[in-house]
């Protein structure tokens, strides 16, 4: 499969998006198909000279066109040459074999030109090639009375075989290219949807795909979680960048899995900080417990990573409960984010916390007091909210 992908991806460039890469690969596949079909013409034509001429000329033109594409990466020029070669070959066979009846409707092969242009260049730019096909069809009809009267028809069995080939092959190639395009496009859409739902909550992504351009909601009952790696900056300064990135990727991927397992929505990462929320965008009656359980397993995950790799890092976690405003901002890199006093408080719970401890605001403690034990701390200053009493989840003996 790897060799096949390299064969059809000879025009790919690193900057290509999924759509352009698909169109390039369809165009390249079309050339390979035409080369293979042309090589069979001597057999199909019963050894006629014309069959040999087309069998040599058309593959040579398309092979040269592929080589130029590899060197120049000029895909639009490549499609233009490919579509033109199809039109020229179709009308040439039509004329050489004595018109529509004599050639057994070889003109139908010309229909591949607008199909190739449609899949390679898009519907708007393919129109001119469809007009070109109509043009050679009109020419073939106009010349048919003259050509059919001057040339002797091929034997009936051969003409019947030509009719079958001239109808089945172009239509079969059209179906195969359309099917390949649809399969690849669906796969690309699935990848794009996976990326979107990894960056944005699934319910929000669904609303964006339905066409909503501005999404803003108030979520009255949530618990926001902030976590930050204590000691990360000096460790990262003295550590190889590849090791730093690998560690963060492994740890945050584990956090993502734990968040999903506990029904908590990851919002974003900022450097070595991790933000998540329970109760938004999907409501949850047990949002505080879900966030607390996530915080506890996150501490365990960091302790495990520290034990395995001797990384001198701890984790500060802060929680706060209450209403938040959530919405999607940006167009090129859309992001679902949260705002409000609850977010600010949770962030402050984390920054004023202790390594490997979970610090919560009074709002969260009141929701969890019957399930967890807390130790009260001195009030801390929260920007915009003044001094607030905080609580540390009591460490298990």
QUITAGI-V342530 format. One record per residue. N is the residue number from 1. PHI is phi in radians with two decimals (999 if undefined). OMEGA is omega as a letter, one per 30 degrees, with the letter a starting at -180 (none if undefined). Layout:
# QUITAGI-V342530
<<N/PHI/OMEGA> <N/PHI/OMEGA>>
This chain:
# QUITAGI-V342530
<<1/999/l> <2/-1.09/l> <3/-1.14/l> <4/-1.12/l> <5/-1.10/l> <6/-1.16/a> <7/-1.15/a> <8/-1.54/a> <9/-1.81/a> <10/-1.16/a> <11/-1.77/a> <12/-1.14/l> <13/-2.27/a> <14/-1.01/a> <15/-1.51/a> <16/-1.18/l> <17/-1.44/a> <18/-1.05/a> <19/-1.18/a> <20/-1.15/l> <21/-1.08/l> <22/-1.11/a> <23/-1.10/l> <24/-1.11/a> <25/-1.19/l> <26/-1.13/l> <27/-1.09/l> <28/-1.21/l> <29/-1.04/l> <30/-1.03/l> <31/-1.14/l> <32/-1.05/a> <33/-1.11/a> <34/-1.11/l> <35/-1.10/l> <36/-1.12/l> <37/-1.15/a> <38/-1.13/a> <39/-1.15/l> <40/-1.57/a> <41/-1.05/l> <42/-1.00/l> <43/-1.24/a> <44/-1.11/a> <45/-1.55/l> <46/1.22/l> <47/1.49/l> <48/-1.04/a> <49/-1.01/a> <50/-1.03/l> <51/-1.05/l> <52/-1.19/a> <53/-1.08/a> <54/-1.16/a> <55/-1.12/l> <56/-1.61/a> <57/-1.23/a> <58/-1.12/l> <59/-1.07/l> <60/-1.11/l> <61/-1.10/a> <62/-1.21/l> <63/-1.13/l> <64/-1.10/l> <65/-1.10/l> <66/-1.12/l> <67/-1.11/l> <68/-1.14/l> <69/-1.07/a> <70/-1.06/a> <71/-1.37/a> <72/-1.78/a> <73/1.09/l> <74/-1.52/a> <75/-1.22/a> <76/-1.13/l> <77/-1.11/l> <78/-1.04/l> <79/-1.10/l> <80/-1.05/l> <81/-1.17/a> <82/-1.09/a> <83/-1.14/l> <84/-1.12/a> <85/-1.10/l> <86/-1.17/l> <87/-1.09/a> <88/-1.13/a> <89/-1.11/a> <90/-1.13/a> <91/-1.24/l> <92/-1.15/l> <93/-1.10/l> <94/-1.02/a> <95/-1.24/a> <96/-1.15/a> <97/-1.73/l> <98/1.69/l> <99/1.65/a> <100/-1.06/a> <101/-1.28/a> <102/-1.14/a> <103/-1.59/a> <104/1.00/l> <105/1.06/l> <106/-1.09/a> <107/-1.07/a> <108/-1.05/l> <109/-1.02/l> <110/-1.09/a> <111/-1.14/l> <112/-1.14/a> <113/-1.09/l> <114/-1.15/l> <115/-1.14/l> <116/-1.09/l> <117/-1.13/l> <118/-1.07/a> <119/-1.33/a> <120/-1.56/a> <121/-1.99/a> <122/1.75/a> <123/-1.10/a> <124/-1.13/a> <125/-1.43/l> <126/-1.42/a> <127/-1.00/a> <128/-1.09/a> <129/-1.34/l> <130/-1.18/l> <131/-1.07/l> <132/-1.10/l> <133/-1.11/l> <134/-1.03/a> <135/-1.11/a> <136/-1.23/l> <137/-1.16/l> <138/-1.10/l> <139/-1.08/a> <140/-1.09/l> <141/-1.14/a> <142/-1.15/a> <143/-1.46/a> <144/-1.01/l> <145/-1.01/a> <146/-1.25/a> <147/-1.15/a> <148/-1.19/a> <149/-1.47/a> <150/-1.81/a> <151/-2.11/l> <152/-1.37/a> <153/-1.21/l> <154/-1.17/l> <155/-0.94/a> <156/-0.97/a> <157/-1.01/l> <158/-1.21/l> <159/-1.12/l> <160/-1.11/l> <161/-1.13/l> <162/-1.10/l> <163/-1.02/a> <164/-1.07/a> <165/-1.18/a> <166/-1.23/l> <167/-1.62/a> <168/-1.23/a> <169/-1.17/a> <170/-1.07/a> <171/-1.20/l> <172/-1.15/l> <173/-1.12/l> <174/-1.03/l> <175/-1.07/a> <176/-1.11/l> <177/-1.17/l> <178/-1.13/l> <179/-1.14/l> <180/-1.07/l> <181/-1.09/a> <182/-1.15/l> <183/-1.10/a> <184/-1.17/a> <185/-1.18/l> <186/-1.11/l> <187/-1.14/l> <188/-1.15/l> <189/-1.13/l> <190/-1.12/l> <191/-1.15/l> <192/-1.11/l> <193/-1.16/l> <194/-1.13/l> <195/-1.10/a> <196/-1.10/a> <197/-1.29/l> <198/-1.32/a> <199/-1.63/a> <200/-2.34/l> <201/-0.89/a> <202/-0.99/a> <203/-1.16/l> <204/-1.27/l> <205/-1.06/l> <206/-1.10/l> <207/-1.19/l> <208/-1.11/l> <209/-1.19/l> <210/-1.38/l> <211/1.89/l> <212/-1.18/a> <213/-1.72/l> <214/-2.32/a> <215/-2.07/l> <216/-2.56/a> <217/-2.40/l> <218/-1.78/l> <219/-1.97/a> <220/-1.29/a> <221/-2.26/a> <222/-2.47/l> <223/-2.26/a> <224/-1.73/a> <225/-2.08/l> <226/-2.13/l> <227/-2.36/a> <228/-2.52/a> <229/-1.43/l> <230/-1.30/a> <231/1.49/a> <232/-1.21/a> <233/-1.04/l> <234/-1.14/l> <235/-1.13/a> <236/-1.14/a> <237/-1.13/a> <238/-1.79/a> <239/-2.04/l> <240/-1.02/a> <241/-0.96/l> <242/-1.07/l> <243/-1.19/l> <244/-1.10/a> <245/-1.13/a> <246/-1.09/a> <247/-1.14/a> <248/-1.10/a> <249/-1.09/a> <250/-1.14/a> <251/-1.19/a> <252/-1.23/l> <253/-1.12/l> <254/-1.17/l> <255/-1.03/l> <256/-1.02/a> <257/-1.14/l> <258/-1.16/l> <259/-1.08/l> <260/-1.10/a> <261/-1.12/a> <262/-1.73/l> <263/1.25/l> <264/-1.93/a> <265/-1.69/l> <266/-1.19/l> <267/-1.73/a> <268/-2.99/l> <269/-2.09/l> <270/-2.28/a> <271/1.10/l> <272/-1.77/l> <273/-1.79/a> <274/-2.27/a> <275/-2.17/l> <276/-2.58/a> <277/-2.54/l> <278/-1.94/a> <279/1.73/l> <280/-2.65/f> <281/-1.33/l> <282/-1.67/a> <283/-1.05/l> <284/-2.58/a> <285/-1.21/a> <286/-1.91/a> <287/-1.09/a> <288/-1.15/l> <289/-1.14/l> <290/-1.09/l> <291/-1.14/l> <292/-1.13/l> <293/-1.12/l> <294/-1.11/l> <295/-1.02/a> <296/-1.15/a> <297/-1.29/l> <298/-1.18/l> <299/-1.05/l> <300/-1.13/l> <301/-1.14/l> <302/-1.18/l> <303/-1.07/l> <304/-1.12/l> <305/-1.11/l> <306/-1.14/l> <307/-1.21/a> <308/-1.41/a> <309/-2.07/a> <310/1.03/l> <311/-1.34/a> <312/-1.42/a> <313/-2.16/l> <314/-2.02/a> <315/-2.33/l> <316/-1.70/a> <317/-2.22/l> <318/-2.21/l> <319/-2.25/l> <320/-2.59/a> <321/-2.07/l> <322/2.59/a> <323/-1.34/l> <324/-2.42/l> <325/-1.86/l> <326/-2.17/l> <327/-2.99/l> <328/-1.78/l> <329/-2.13/l> <330/1.56/l> <331/-2.08/a> <332/-1.23/l> <333/-2.29/a> <334/-1.05/a> <335/-2.42/l> <336/-1.53/a> <337/-2.36/a> <338/-2.17/l> <339/-2.44/l> <340/2.27/a> <341/-1.06/l> <342/-1.08/l> <343/-1.12/l> <344/-1.07/a> <345/-1.14/l> <346/-1.07/l> <347/-1.09/l> <348/-1.23/l> <349/-1.05/l> <350/-1.26/a> <351/-1.15/l> <352/-1.69/a> <353/-1.49/a> <354/-2.05/l> <355/-1.01/l> <356/1.08/l> <357/-2.30/l> <358/-1.96/l> <359/-1.90/a> <360/-2.24/l> <361/-1.42/l> <362/-1.00/a> <363/-1.03/l> <364/-1.37/l> <365/-1.03/a> <366/-1.10/l> <367/-1.40/a> <368/-2.08/a> <369/-1.03/a> <370/-1.46/a> <371/-2.09/a> <372/-2.30/l> <373/-1.78/a> <374/-2.23/l> <375/-1.93/a> <376/-1.33/l> <377/-2.01/l> <378/-1.17/l> <379/-1.03/l> <380/-2.09/a> <381/-1.50/l> <382/-1.92/a> <383/-0.96/l> <384/1.47/a> <385/-2.13/l> <386/1.45/a> <387/-1.23/l> <388/-2.36/l> <389/-1.36/a> <390/-2.13/a> <391/-2.44/l> <392/-1.79/l> <393/-1.08/a> <394/-1.14/a> <395/-1.16/l> <396/-1.25/a> <397/-1.14/none>>
